């Protein structure tokens, strides 16, 4: 029996059931100091000691029991590998019934597979689009109790959690996952971690770091036969090329994806391609084409918040001010609450005030927006904000305010 498991599990039980060390020590006829050392891992815990602790809780807490079957741990670790494989092949939803069966078995949690089961609970929540992040600190705190496969998976999940929060320290998590994955030999797993790194680098506006990973990730996906992941990889490769200002190459990928996506993926993926493609056209100042592509995404019931930047600003640049204001209003009535959507709303409100020539409101809103641009680099709205500010200060003959904005815009263009 693993001494680290016993000490960690005993500590968990006492915290979970709000039991004092003295009460347990008395029931075992040992000193508090001796019991404390057992929990801290500073004293060897004999089988009979651990079994006595279990009997204490079984007597103390109605409904509690511990499964002593050694096979439980092997079963849990096999299921964790199965989760990783499903993740690679994007078949997570197909695995959900098996995860539910495992988790509904009362002997799964309180067993030698306790910590592995906690990871499976976290994975189930991630696979079913629940708030899995709150479980991660516990897993990370007990990282030494997991095998190499599970540790790699935990670091990857931690990276995904940070990625959702736009936290660039996700890169360190994925690097840790990657270092552990090298000797695991699960087809496509290394490629998936590289894929997560690519997304993180792109969000951080570091396309030069993402670019070399496409070949490695693609090769691993190809060897694993993970064709749906290859489509996602190509989609992000187009994003990377756009961020590197290689628009022609990016648009060729968009066109190829639109011709092939229906072989292995959904209309939602087609809508995502239209969103990317529209942004590429928008950045190239092909405003009417950007609007047309954005509308195709909307027709496919895909309502990504960035679409409204493309629509509203394109209409403005084409001189269709009523259409630009209508797009802004359409977005505002949706009352979105996630952080990215709030940032898009702030930009659209700035644009609205600019178009309606509400000069004081525009300046006030722009002052709120500009400091947040650095945090939301992947929105890539900086040039549009600076263009509006420059036009506004020129129109109002405010050279004092214009000069710092020009300096910021030049600095942005240099970078």
N, C-alpha and C positions, 0 to 999 in steps of 0.2 A: 504494500500500500504506500502511496506517495505521501510523504510527510507534509510537503507543501500544500497538497490538496486538502489534507485533513485540517491543518491549521487554518487555512483560508476559509474552508467551508464552516468550521466551527465558529470563526469570527463572524461570518455572514449570518449564521443562525441566531447567534446571540443578539446581533444588531437588529435583525428582522423581527425577532420576538420580544425585544426589549427585556432581556434577562441580564441580571448582574452577574459578574464573575464569581462573586462570593456564593451565590445560590448554587451555581453549577459545581464549584469546588467542594462545597459541603456535601452535595449528593454523591460526589466521587471519592469523598474522604481524603482529599488532598488540600494543600494550602492554596490560597489565592495566588501566591507567587508562582507556585508550580504550574497552576492552570494558565496563568498569564504567559509563562514561557512557552507553553504548548501552543497557544494562539499565535504567539509571535514567531513561531518556528524555531525557537531556541532550545527546544527539548524534544527528543524523539517521542512520537505518539505511537504507542503500541496498539495492535488491533483491538485488544480488550478495552483500552482506554477510549478509543473512538466509538466502539460499539456501546460502551456505557453512556457516552454523551448522546448518542442516537436514542438509546432507551429513555434517557431523561426527557428529551423533547417529545418522544412518542407518548410518554405518560403525561407530559405537561400540556401539550397542544393537540387538541382533538383534530383528527383528520390528517395529522402529519405522520408520514412513514418514509423510510429510506429503503431504496432498492440496492441490494448488495451484489447484483449480478455484474461481473466484470465485463461481460459482452456489451453492456450499455454504452461504454465509452467508445468501443470499436464501431458500434452502430451509428453513434453520433458523428464520429469523425468521417465515416463513409458518407453520411448525409451532407456534411459540410462540403466535401469534395463534389458531391452531386450538385449542390447549390452553385458552386463556382462554375461547373460545366454548363449548367442551365443559364447562368449569367453570360458566359461567353457566347452561347448560341441564341441569346435573347428569348429563351423559352421559360423564363421565370414563372409566368402565370401557369404553365402546365405543371410545374412542380408544387404549386400552392396546396393542392389537396393532400399530397404526401406529407408536407410540412405540418398541415393541420392535424393529420392523423397522429403524427409523432408527438406534437405538442399537447394533444388532448389525452395522450396516454399518461395517467397519473404517476407512472413509475419512471418517466423520462427525466423530470426536473430534479427531484431529490434522489440522486444516484451518483455513481462515480463519474457520470457524464454531466454533472450539474453545470459546470462552466461552459462546456460545449453547447449545452441546451440553451444557455443564456445567449450564446452567439446565434443559434438557430432561431430563437425568438426575435432577435434583432434583424436577422436576414428576412424572416417572414414579414416583419413590419416594412422593411425596405421594398420587398417584392410586391407588397400590397399597397404601396404608396401611402404608408402611414408615417408618423413622426418617429423615425427610428433613432434620431440623433441623441435623444436623452439616455439611451442605453449604452452608448459608446464609452463614457468615462469608466463605467464599471468594468467593461471588457479590457480597456487599456490598463486599468489599475492592476488587473490580474493577468497581464500578458504572459508572464512566465509559466502559467499553467497550461498554455496551449501549445500544440505542436507547430511546426514551421508553416504548414499549409494554412492553418487557422490564423496564425499571426499575420501572414501575408494578406489574408482576406480582411482581417480587422483593420489593418492599416489602409487598405483600399477603401473600405467603408468610411473610415475616418476622413480620408481625402475627399470622398464624395460629399460628406457632410459639410466640410469646409468650402468645397466648391460651390455648394448651394448658397453659402453665406458670402460668396465673393471674397473668400479669405485665401490669399496667395500662399499661405503656409501649407495649403493642400499639396503643393509640389513636394515638400519634404515627406509627407505621408505616402504619396505614390512612389517616391524614390525608395522609401523603406520597404514598401510592398514589393517593389521590383527586385530589390536585393535579395529578399527571401524567396522569391518565386523561381529563381534560376534553377534550383535543384528539385523543384516540385514535380515537374513533368505532367502538367495538366494541359492538354492541347488548347492553344489559344489564350491561356491565362496571361502569359507575359505580354501578348499582343494587346489584350484588353487593358492592362495597366498602362502600357504605352499610349493607348487611345485616350485614357483618362488624363494622362500627362499632357497630351496634345491639346485637349479641350481647355485645360488649365492654362497652358502657355498662351493659347489664343485669347482667352479672356483677359489675361494679363498684358495683352498686346506685345507678346514676344514670339512672333511668327518664325523668327530665325531659329529659335530653340525647338519649336514644334516641327519644323520642316524635315529634319533628318530622321524623325521617328516614324514618318509615314511608311517608309520602305520596310523598316523592321516590323512594325505592327501589321502591315499588309501581308508580309511573308508568313507571319505566325498565323494570322487568320486564314490565309490560303491553305496552309498545311493542315489546319484543323477543319477545313471545310465550313468555316463560319461565314457564309456568303452574305447574310444580312448585315453582319458587322462590317464587311468589306464595303457595302453601300454607304453605311454611316461614315466610314473612314474617308471615302471619296468625297462625300458631302463636306466634311470638315477640311479636306485638302483644298477644296474650292474656296472655303473661307480663308484658309491660310494664304492662298495665292492672292486673294483680294486684298488682304492686309499687307501683302508685299507689293501691291499695286500692279500685279500681273493679271489684269482683268480679262484679257483675251483668253488666256489659258484657263482661268476660272470659269468663264462662260461656256467654254467647250465642255468642261466637266458637267456643268448644269444641264446642257443640252443632252449629253450622253445619259445622265441620270434620269431625265424625264422620259427618255426612250426605253429605259430598262427597268425602272423601279417596280412596275406592276408584276414582274416575274417573281419577286420575292418579298415585296413589301406593300404598304397600304397607301390609300389616298392621302393620309395625314403626312406621310413622307413626301409625297408629291407637293403638298402645300408648303412644306418646309423648304423644298427646292425653289419653289416660286418666290418665297420670302427672300432667300439668299440671292437669287437671280435678280429680283427687283432692286435689292440694295446695290448690287453691282452696277446695274443700269443707272440708278440714282446717283451714285458716286461719280459715274462717267458723264453726268449731266444729260442723260437720255431720259428726260423727265416723263414724257408720255409713255414710253415703253415701261418705265418703272411703275407707273400707275396701272397700266394694263396687267402687268405680272402680279402686282399686289392684289388687284381685284380677283384674279384667278385663285389666289390663296384664300381669299375671303369666301369665294364661291364653294370652296372645299371645306367650309366651316372651320377654318384655322384662323384664329384671331390673335396672333402673337402681337404683343403691344408695340413692338418696333415698327410694325406695318404702318401705323398711324403717323409716324415720323416721315416715312417715305411718301405717304399719300398727301399729308398736309403741306409739307415743304415743297413737294413737286408741283402741286397746284399753285402754290405761291409763286414759284419760279416761272410758271407758265402764264402768270398774270390772272389766274382764275381764283380770285380772292374769295368769292362766295363758296366755292367748292372746298377751298382750304379751311374756311371757318366751319363748314358743315362737317368735315372730317374730324376737326377738333371737338366739335360738339358731340358727335357720335361717340367719340372716345370718352368724353367727360361723363356722360350719362351712365357709362358702364360701372363707375364707382369701384374700380379695381383697388386692391389693398396691399398687394405684394410690393416689395421695395423697388424692384425694377420698374413696375408700372407707375409707381409714384414719381419716379425720376422722369419717366416719359411724360407724365402729366405736367410736371413742372416745366419741361421744355415746351410742350404744346401751349401752356398758358402764357409763356414768354412770347411765343410766336403769335398767339392771338392778340395780345396787347400791342405788339409791334404792328400787326396788320390793321388794327382798329385805331392806331395812332394815339393810344392812351399812354403818353410819354412818361408820366410819373410812375404809373403802375408798371410799365415795362422796365424802367430802371430799377425799381424795387425788386421785382421778380428776378431780373437778370443778376442782381447782386446776390440773391439767394442761390441761384443756379451755378454761377461760375466756380465757387469754391468746391462744389461737388463733382465737377468734371473729372478730376484726377481719380476719384474713387470709382467712376463709371467709365473707364477708358474704353471698354469694349462696345459701348453705345456709339462711339465715334461721332458724337454730335458737336464736338468742339468747334470745327470750322463754321458751322451754321450759326452757332451762338456768337462767335466773333464777327461774322459777316453782318448779323443784325445790329450788334453794338456799334460797329464801325459806321454802318449806314445811318443809324440813329444819331450818333454824335456829330457826323458830318452835316446832317440835316438841321440839327439844332445849334450848329456852330460852336460846339463845346470842345475846343482843341485841348483843353486841360485834361479832360477825361479820355479823349481820343488817343493820345500818345501812349499811355500805358496799355490800352487794349491792342494797339498795333504791335507793341513790343511783345505782348503775350502771344499774339497770333503768329508773329515771325518765329518766336521760340518754338511754338507748337509745330510749325511747318518744318523747322530744322530737325526736330526729333522724329 
